[in-house]
Amino acid sequence: MHGHGYTTSDIDYFWGQKQTDNPDTAVAFADFTLPQFKQTGYRVNITKATTSSGVYVRLYFEIMLSRNLGFYLMNIIVPSVLIVTISWVSFWLNREASPARVGLGVTTVLTMTTLITTTNNSMPKVSYIKGLDVFLNFCFVMVFASLVEYAVVSYMNKKLAQRREKRRKQAEQMQPVEVPMFNNHLLPPIKTPPHMNHLVEIPGDCDCRTIPLVQHPRLVAETTLWPAPFGRAKKATKTCRSVTPSKIDKYSRYIFPLSFITFNVAYWTIMTVLSTMSMNLNFRAFKDH
């Protein structure tokens, strides 16, 4: 409260019955209750603003309010935690059950969005980020990440199915065909070193070009003239895929809950410390009725 039209030479404001009274002890306010907030204290102050037109007195009355935890716990915190927990159910469902997992993920995302919108509409419109905004936005990130996780699992599962189908078609095209084996009697027998005088085993998964429609036999005799492969044989490549859709689901069952628990421990610890720091300011307690 301050005067705009009258300077201190015309009018003066002060707390209490006399100008010499201490503002901190001259004013007392009775306790009151609010549905969403709990008052923790108040303080009064007197300042003077100097402008080009003169000096003006300003009286300040500040109230320290803390949110009623019971109200926000039952209406915002607990529902948010339950929505995040429900989104983890998709990790335990079969990855082939696309309608169930997609429906669960979309439902949790939309429910969390509605809860955030409803909460923001009931809050004061401020330009800074509130502590409750941090909690709700992290919950939204968790449910959205659960939906993205299934998108990754579904994509990898589709790629693996296509790769298996490709191998199956290649195996069908390379069915064994009986080809007569002839020895060339016009040429002398091929002399082979003693260490090679045995049957050579060719691995079945050898990645090399062969005669079309003729599968490499497992055992080939050295004295038999079998047509050599066209071009240079490639090395047999073995691919070991450590990341599979089932492993992603398995790890997500532990990573998501642990991340959410870690966030809650850090969040509530920081908020408790900040609340304690604000309580240490020079605020007077309200008097009881």
N, C-alpha and C positions, 0 to 999 in steps of 0.2 A: 504494500500500500504506500503510495507516495502522491504528493501534490504536483500537478502540472502547471497550475496557474499562479501559485503563490510560493515565493522563496522562503528561506528561513527567517528573513527579516519581517515577513508578514505572518507566517504561521509555522508552528513547530509541532512535530509528532514525537511521542515517546511512549515506551511501555511502562505501565504502572500508574499509580495515582500522582506521583511526583516525577519531575524530570530527573531528579537525582537517584531515583530507584534503579536498582540493578535489573536489567531486562530478564536475566536468567531466573531470578527469584521473584520478580514482581508479577509474573504471569503463571497461572496454573490452569491446566485443562483436565477435565474429567475423562475417564476411560470411555471408549466407544468401540463398537464392533462393526465389522464389515463381512459380507459373505465370502469374498474371495481373498481378502487380505487380512493380515494381522498387524496392528500398529505396534511398533517397538519403541518409539520415543519421538520427541519433538524438540525444537530449539527456536529461539527468537533472536533477532539481531536488528541493529540500527546502522544504517549507512547513509552517507551523504554523497549526492551526485552533483558535480560541478559542471555547469554548462556555460555557454556564452551569455545566457540571460540571468544567471545567478546560481545559487546553491539550493538544492532541494533535498529534503529528508525522505528517506525510504525505510519503511518498516518491513521486515521479513519474518515470516512464520513458516517453518519447514517441518514436515512430518515424515518420519521414516516408516515405511510400510514393507512388510515381508509377505510373500505369497502364502496363502493358507495351503499347506502341503496336502491336507486331507482332501480338499476340493479338487486340486489338480491331479492328485494321485489316483482318485477314483474315476475321473472323467477324461484324463489325457494320458498319464504315464502308464497305468495298467493296460488300457486298450492298445496302446502303441506296442508294448512288450508282447502282448498276446498276438497281435497281427504279425510281428516279426517272427515269433515262434511258429505260427501256422505256416509261414512261407518256407520253413525248413522241412516240412512234411514231404515236399516234392523230391527231396534228395533220397527218400526211402522208397519212392514209387518206381515201378519199372520204367526204364527209359523209352520203351516202346509205347507206353501209355501217353501219347501226345495230348489227347483232349483233356485228360485229368491234370497233367502237369501245367499245361498252358493255361487252362481255366483257373487253377489255383494261383498261379503267378499273377495273372491279370487281375483277379479279384483282390488279392492283397495289395497290389499297387494302387488300384482305384480306391480301395477303402482307406489306405494311408493318405492318399491325396485329399479325400473328403475330410478326414480328421484334421489335417493340417490347415485346410481352408477354413473350416469351422472355428478352429482355435484362433487363427489370425483375425477373423472377423470380430471375435469377442475381445481382442487385445487392443490396447491403444496403438494408434498409428505412429510409429517412431521410425527414425532413419537409421538407427543402429541395430545390431544383431542382439537379440535377447538370448538368455541362457536356454530358454525353452525351445527357441528356434534351432539351436544346435542339436538338441536331443531329437526333435521331430525330424529334422533333415537327415540325421544319421540313420534313423529308423527307415526313412524312405529309401536311402541308398542301400540298406540291407535287403529290403524286399525287392528292389529293382535288380540288385546283383543276383538274387536267387533266380529271377526270370531270365537274366542274361546267361546264367550258368547252364540252364537247360537248353538255351539256344546253341551254346557251344557244344554241349553233349550231343544234341540232335544232329548237328552238322558233322561232327566226327563220326557218329554212328552211321550216317548216310554214306560217308566216304569209305568207311570200312566195308559196308555192304556192297558198294560198287566194286571195290577191289576184290572181294571174294567172288563176286559174279564174274569178273574178268578172268580170274584164275580158273574158275570152273569151265568157262567157254574155251580157254586155251587148252585145258586138259582134255576136253571133248574133241578138239581139233587134232590133238596129238595122240589118238588111239593107236595102239600097236598094229602094224601091217606086216603080214608075212611076205618077206622078200627072199627069193632063192639066193643062196650063198654059193659062189663058184670059186674054185681054186684055179689059178692060172698055171696050166701045166707047161706052157711054152717058156716061161721064165723060171730060172732057178729059184728055189725057196729063199725067202728073205732071211738073212742071218741077223739075228738080234743078239745083243750082249747078254751075258749070263744073268745079269741082275734084272733084265726085263723079260726073262723067260717065264712069265706067269700071266695070269689073266689080269687085265686092268679094269678096275671098277670105276665107272663113270657115275658121278652123283646125279640123282634124278632131278635136282633143282638147278642143274648147270645152265647158266644164262648164255647160250651160244646158239648160232644159227645152224640149223640142220636141214636135211632134205625134207621138203614139204611132205606131210602125211606119213612120215616115217619117224617113229620114235627111237631114240637112242637105246640100244639094248644095254642091260646092266653089265653084261659080261661080253667082251669082244675078244676073240682070239687074234694073236698077232699075225698068224700065217694066213688069215682070211683077208682078202682084199676088200675092205669096206670103204666106200667113198668117204673121203675126208670132208670135214665141214667146210663150207664156203667162207672164205675170209678168216680172219684171225679170231680165235675163240676168246671170249671175254672171261674175266674172272667171275667166279660165282659170288654174287653179292648177297649178303645177309643183312637185312634191315631189322633192327631191334627197336620197336616202338615202346618207349617207357611210359608214354602218356596215352591212356585209353579212356573211353567214356566211363567205364565202370570205376576206374581209379579217380576220375574227377569227381564223380558222385560220392565215392568213399571218403576222399579228403575233404569235400565240402561239408560232410556231416560233422566234422570236427572243427574245421577252420572257421566257419560262420558262427557257431555258438561261442567259441573262444574269443573271436574278435568282438562280438557283442558284449560279452562279460567284461573283457578288458576295457572297452569303452565306458561301460557303466561304472566300473571302479574308478577310472580316472575322472569321469565327468562329475560324479557325486562328491569325490574328494575335493576337486577344485571348487565346486560350488559351495561346499561347506566352509572351505577356507575363506572364500570371498565374502560369504555372509558374516563370518566372524570378524573379518576386517572392517566391514561396514558398521558393525555393532560397536566397535571401539571408538567411533566418532563422538563428538560432544553433543549427544542427544540426552535429554532428560526423560525419565520414565513418566508415563501417564499416572495420575492419581486414581485410585479406586473410588467408586461411588461411596 
